[in-house]
Each structure stands twice: as structure tokens, then as C-alpha cells.
């Protein structure tokens, strides 16, 4: 399997140098500042469960009393409702940019306490709160749970997927919008997803060429500022035009990513190797224990004994040395490693040694 993996990498490497540079849309390499989603969280009560609820959990009981009090129902002091058919849950949702009151959001519901399953439950109206403590949406509805949990009388259990979490598609209604601030800010700001000085300069130059005026400036490896007259309508039109422009992004820096736990090695096409010779051997020491039973002579009143017998065998696998020529590429690396039959673990050791020797001018990332 290892040889197949290395051969596949070699085939890919052989194609890398022949691929033409691909222009990317500006919207695919970053986003305008302020136009982002916001996380919402909440606490609620799910009812209608078939005996799989929290069953007398204190905060579930308090939550249920709070729900009942909305409708003027007051439980007597000291009375425990024993909520086998209700469960305390946490709610999570994402409020997208430009979301307006009345729009619907998907809500994820997760059990907070001892509930065994939320299947068949209904969420009672609960608020969804942002990081500033304000209510931005209200959630309610029937849960869609993909998991299933069954307990038998003899103690045996069967669980499929996760029965203590579910979703309500479109289960929340937006009550408050978030002002992105792009219409009144002094300038528009575009942030690259991955910082690169060359790409930042190219994006600014592409915007200026398309608009015909020097309105864009590269501030650093991530940020491009864009001059624009205030007003949501004008800026929306400008942002729409900018994000659909295509730009040739800079080549990725030379990088080797190694996952030591799984043996996965990923080498991008920018990696180059300086002239260097490499040899990689492997020694195996095998110890076989063959104890022998020694019987005493007849009528000698001796005792049966065990005599230890060990056989040690040392095998050293001979592997030829291979040499990298100046400017060796990904294809050369894979071809050389494939020729000696090295496994991914061996490849990791070779790459680490090349980095330590200063022969590989690339960032080595070990996960």
C-alpha cells in the first residue's frame, strides 16, 4: 500500500509543473471587514420526550418552572415535577451577515443534563443571545434527531449515532439585525484569508486597474484598504464589483506537512532540495526464546528443571545511497524514496534529516 501511495504522489508531482497558473476571484481569497457571521447561544427546555428526559435534575426543574410561570402556572413550593419527559438543552445558531428580522435560522440543540434521548421532543420558545448579551432570535419547534438509544430491562443498551443532539431546520426567527458598519466606516477594508505580501499587492493593483483610479492600497500582508464614498447603495455596488474580479495569487511558500501519528506526508510543489546524498537503513533484532525441559535420571530423586535457551538474530537491511541533484523537485523526491521502497514513516525520518542538514529549504510542519 505504501508503494502505491508513493507512486500516486509521483504521478501528481509529475503534473504539477505543467499546470497553468489559475486566477482566483477576490471573494474566494478573503472577505470584507465586518461582513461576518455572529454566534448565538441560548438555554431552553425540550418537552414531549418518551421518558428519556432529565428526571429531577435541579436546573431542568427550575427551567420548567420558569416556562410554566409564563402562563400563570405556579407550582407549590417543595414540589418536584420529576421531569422524565422534559430535558434542559443548550441552543446554538449562526446569525449571518445582513440577516434581517423575520428571516429563519437553523438551530442545533444539545442535551445539557442526564437526558438519554431528545427524539420526538419539542423545544419551547427560547431566546438566542449574542456575545453582547442582547437577544437576536427566538427559537421553537420540533427536533429532528438522527440518533437512537434503547435500554432493555436486563441492562443491555443499543445506541445509534447521537440521540442527545438534534436540529430544527429554520427553527429560529431573527428579531434583531446586526449593523455591519460598512456603510459609514471611513474606508472599506478587505482582509485576506491567508496573509501574503505579494497577493496583497496584486489584489490592490487589480482593483485599481479595474476601477481606473488608485483607490486601493495594500497596508500589510492581510489588509487592503479601499477608498469609497459613504452610503450603503454605493458601497454595495463597489464591493460586488470588486469581489468578482480575478487575480493571480502568489505561489504558496515551500512547505512539508507531516502527521507523525498517521504517517501522512504532504509536500507542495514549491519544495526544492539542495545537492545532498542520503542513505537510510533499517536494523531488525529478533530474539527467540526456546526453553528446554530437563528430566532427572530414573531413581535419582532429582527434580525436573527448565533450561533457558535464547537465539538472537540481527538483520540489517541494505539500502543504496541516493543523491539529489541541485534544485530537486517534488517529483525527484518521491521518485528517489519510491526507488528504495521507503514507507511513509521512513519518508518522515528522511525529510526531518534533510531539514536539519539545511538541504531542504522549506517549512516543516509536524502535526
C-alpha positions in Angstrom: 0.0 0.0 0.0 2.9 2.4 0.8 4.4 1.8 -2.7 1.0 2.6 -4.2 0.8 5.8 -2.1 4.2 7.0 -3.2 3.5 6.1 -6.8 0.3 8.1 -6.7 2.2 11.1 -5.3 4.8 10.8 -8.1 2.0 10.9 -10.7 0.6 14.0 -9.1 4.0 15.6 -8.8 4.7 15.0 -12.5 1.6 17.0 -13.4 2.3 20.0 -11.1 4.9 21.8 -13.2 2.7 21.7 -16.3 -0.4 23.2 -14.7 -1.0 26.8 -15.7 -1.5 29.4 -13.0 -5.1 29.8 -12.1 -6.6 33.2 -11.4 -9.0 33.3 -8.4 -11.9 35.5 -7.6 -11.2 38.0 -4.9 -14.2 36.8 -2.9 -12.6 33.3 -2.7 -9.4 34.5 -1.0 -10.8 36.8 1.7 -13.7 38.9 2.9 -14.6 42.5 3.6 -14.2 43.5 7.2 -17.5 43.5 9.2 -19.3 41.1 6.8 -19.1 38.1 9.1 -21.4 35.7 10.9 -22.1 36.0 14.6 -22.6 33.1 17.0 -25.7 32.9 19.1 -26.4 30.7 22.1 -29.3 30.0 24.4 -30.8 27.8 27.0 -34.2 26.1 26.7 -36.4 23.2 27.6 -37.4 20.3 25.4 -40.7 18.6 26.2 -42.7 15.6 24.9 -39.9 13.0 25.4 -40.9 9.4 25.9 -39.5 9.0 29.4 -35.9 9.8 28.3 -35.6 13.3 30.0 -33.5 14.6 32.8 -35.6 13.2 35.7 -35.4 15.6 38.6 -32.3 17.4 37.5 -32.3 20.7 39.5 -31.7 23.2 36.7 -34.1 21.4 34.4 -36.7 21.6 37.1 -36.1 25.4 37.6 -36.2 25.9 33.8 -39.6 24.0 33.6 -41.0 26.1 36.4 -39.9 29.3 34.5 -41.7 28.1 31.4 -44.8 27.3 33.4 -44.8 30.7 35.1 -45.1 32.4 31.7 -48.7 31.1 31.5 -49.5 31.9 35.1 -49.0 28.4 36.4 -47.2 28.3 39.8 -46.1 25.1 41.3 -46.3 24.7 45.1 -43.1 25.2 47.0 -41.2 21.9 47.5 -43.0 20.1 44.7 -40.6 18.3 42.3 -42.3 17.7 38.9 -40.0 14.7 38.1 -39.3 15.7 34.5 -38.9 12.3 32.8 -40.5 13.8 29.7 -38.5 17.1 29.6 -34.8 18.0 29.3 -32.7 21.0 29.7 -30.8 21.8 26.5 -28.3 24.3 25.0 -29.1 26.0 21.7 -26.6 27.2 19.2 -27.1 29.1 15.9 -25.2 31.3 13.5 -26.5 34.7 12.5 -25.2 35.5 9.0 -24.2 38.9 7.8 -27.1 41.2 6.7 -29.7 38.9 8.4 -32.9 40.9 8.8 -35.8 40.4 11.3 -38.2 37.7 10.2 -35.6 35.6 8.5 -35.2 32.0 9.6 -32.1 30.3 11.1 -31.2 26.7 11.7 -30.8 25.7 15.4 -28.7 22.9 16.9 -30.0 21.5 20.2 -27.8 19.5 22.6 -28.8 17.9 25.9 -27.3 19.6 28.9 -28.0 17.1 31.7 -28.9 13.4 32.1 -31.4 13.1 29.2 -30.9 9.8 27.3 -32.5 10.9 24.1 -34.2 14.0 22.6 -36.0 12.0 19.9 -39.6 13.2 19.5 -39.1 16.3 21.6 -40.4 19.8 21.1 -38.4 22.9 22.0 -40.4 25.5 24.0 -39.8 29.1 22.8 -36.3 30.2 23.9 -34.2 33.3 23.2 -30.9 33.2 21.3 -28.3 35.6 22.7 -25.2 37.2 21.2 -21.9 38.0 22.7 -23.2 41.4 23.8 -26.0 39.9 25.9 -28.7 41.0 23.5 -31.5 38.8 22.2 -31.2 38.4 18.4 -33.5 35.5 17.7 -36.2 33.3 19.2 -36.2 29.5 18.7 -39.0 27.0 18.9 -40.1 23.8 17.1 -39.9 20.0 16.7 -36.5 18.4 16.8 -35.1 16.3 14.1 -32.8 13.7 15.8 -30.7 11.3 13.8 -29.7 9.2 16.7 -31.5 6.4 18.6 -30.9 5.0 22.1 -32.7 1.9 23.6 -32.3 0.4 27.1 -33.6 -3.1 27.8 -34.8 -4.4 31.2 -31.7 -6.7 31.5 -29.4 -3.7 31.3 -28.4 -4.1 27.7 -28.2 -0.9 25.5 -28.2 -0.1 21.9 -27.1 3.4 20.7 -27.1 4.6 17.0 -25.4 7.8 16.3 -26.0 10.5 18.9 -29.6 10.6 20.3 -28.9 13.6 22.7 -28.4 16.2 19.9 -30.7 17.3 17.1 -31.5 20.2 14.8 -34.6 22.4 14.0 -34.2 23.5 10.4 -35.4 27.1 10.2 -36.4 26.8 13.9 -35.4 30.3 14.9 -36.7 33.7 13.8 -34.4 36.7 13.6 -35.6 39.5 15.9 -32.7 42.0 15.6 -30.2 42.7 12.9 -26.5 43.5 13.3 -25.1 46.7 11.8 -22.0 45.7 9.8 -20.9 49.3 9.8 -19.5 49.1 6.2 -21.8 51.9 5.0 -20.5 54.6 7.5 -16.9 53.5 8.0 -14.1 55.8 6.7 -12.9 53.2 4.3 -13.7 49.7 3.1 -11.2 47.1 4.3 -10.6 43.7 2.6 -8.9 41.0 4.6 -7.1 38.1 3.0 -7.8 34.6 4.5 -4.1 33.8 4.3 -1.6 36.6 4.7 0.8 37.1 1.7 2.5 40.3 0.8 2.6 39.5 -2.9 -1.0 38.6 -3.1 -2.0 41.7 -1.1 -0.1 43.9 -3.6 -1.7 42.1 -6.6 -5.2 42.5 -5.2 -4.7 46.2 -4.7 -3.3 46.6 -8.2 -6.1 44.6 -9.7 -8.8 46.8 -8.0 -7.1 50.0 -9.2 -6.8 48.7 -12.7 -10.5 47.7 -12.8 -11.8 51.0 -11.3 -9.3 53.2 -13.1 -8.3 55.1 -10.0 -5.8 54.4 -7.2 -8.4 53.8 -4.6 -6.9 50.6 -3.1 -3.8 50.3 -1.0 -2.0 47.3 0.4 -1.5 48.0 4.1 0.1 44.8 5.1 0.2 41.1 4.2 -3.5 40.7 5.0 -5.3 44.0 4.7 -6.2 46.1 1.7 -8.0 49.4 2.3 -10.3 50.9 -0.4 -11.5 54.5 -0.6 -15.2 54.9 -1.2 -17.9 57.5 -0.8 -20.2 56.7 2.2 -23.6 55.2 1.6 -24.8 51.6 1.6 -26.0 51.6 -2.0 -22.8 52.9 -3.5 -20.6 50.7 -1.4 -22.6 47.6 -2.0 -22.2 48.1 -5.8 -18.5 48.7 -5.4 -18.0 45.6 -3.2 -19.9 43.4 -5.6 -17.7 44.6 -8.5 -14.5 44.1 -6.5 -15.3 40.6 -5.2 -15.9 39.2 -8.6 -12.5 40.4 -10.0 -10.0 37.7 -10.7 -6.4 38.0 -9.5 -3.3 35.8 -9.9 -2.4 34.8 -6.3 1.2 34.3 -5.2 2.7 30.8 -5.1 2.4 29.1 -1.8 5.6 29.0 0.3 7.5 25.8 0.3 6.0 23.6 3.0 6.1 20.0 4.1 3.3 18.8 6.4 3.9 15.6 8.4 1.4 13.8 10.6 3.6 11.6 12.7 0.6 9.7 14.1 -0.8 8.5 10.8 2.3 8.6 8.7 0.7 11.1 6.3 3.2 13.3 4.4 2.1 16.2 2.1 4.8 18.1 0.1 3.7 21.0 -2.1 5.3 21.7 -5.5 7.4 24.6 -4.2 9.8 22.4 -2.2 13.3 22.2 -3.6 16.3 20.2 -2.4 19.9 21.3 -2.5 22.6 18.8 -3.6 22.8 16.1 -0.9 23.4 12.4 -0.6 21.0 10.3 1.5 21.2 6.7 2.9 18.6 5.2 5.1 19.0 1.8 6.6 17.0 -0.4 8.9 18.1 -3.0 11.5 15.9 -5.7 13.0 16.9 -7.6 16.1 14.9 -10.8 16.7 15.1 -12.8 20.0 13.6 -16.3 20.1 13.1 -17.9 23.5 13.1 -21.8 23.4 13.1 -23.1 26.9 14.1 -26.8 27.3 12.7 -29.2 30.0 15.4 -31.4 31.6 14.3 -34.6 33.3 16.3 -36.2 36.1 17.7 -39.7 35.8 15.4 -42.6 37.0 15.5 -43.2 40.7 17.9 -40.2 41.2 15.5 -38.3 43.4 16.2 -35.2 41.2 13.7 -32.6 40.2 12.5 -31.5 36.7 14.1 -28.2 35.7 13.7 -25.8 32.8 16.8 -24.6 31.0 16.6 -21.3 29.1 17.7 -21.2 25.5 17.8 -18.0 23.6 18.6 -17.3 19.9 19.4 -13.8 18.8 19.3 -12.9 15.1 20.3 -9.5 13.8 19.3 -8.5 10.3 20.3 -5.2 8.7 18.6 -4.2 5.5 21.0 -2.8 3.0 19.6 0.2 1.1 21.6 2.1 -1.5 22.5 5.7 -1.1 20.8 8.1 -3.5 21.7 11.6 -4.5 19.6 14.7 -5.1 20.8 17.0 -7.8 20.6 20.8 -7.5 17.0 22.1 -7.5 15.4 18.7 -7.0 11.7 19.0 -7.1 8.8 17.1 -5.6 8.9 14.6 -8.4 12.5 13.9 -7.7 11.9 13.4 -4.0 9.1 10.9 -4.5 11.0 9.1 -7.2 14.0 8.6 -5.1 12.1 7.5 -2.0 9.9 5.2 -4.1 13.1 3.6 -5.6 14.3 2.3 -2.2 10.9 1.2 -1.1 10.7 3.5 1.9 7.5 3.6 3.9 5.8 6.9 5.0 7.5 6.5 8.4 10.9 6.3 6.6 9.9 9.3 4.5 9.2 11.3 7.6 12.7 10.5 9.0 14.4 11.4 5.7 12.6 14.7 5.4 13.4 15.7 9.0 17.1 14.8 8.4 17.1 16.9 5.2 15.7 19.9 7.1 18.3 19.5 9.9 21.1 19.3 7.3 19.9 22.5 5.6 19.4 20.8 2.3 15.6 21.3 2.2 14.6 25.0 2.1 11.0 24.5 3.2 8.9 24.9 6.3 8.5 21.5 8.1 5.1 21.3 9.9 4.7 18.4 12.2 1.2 17.7 13.4 
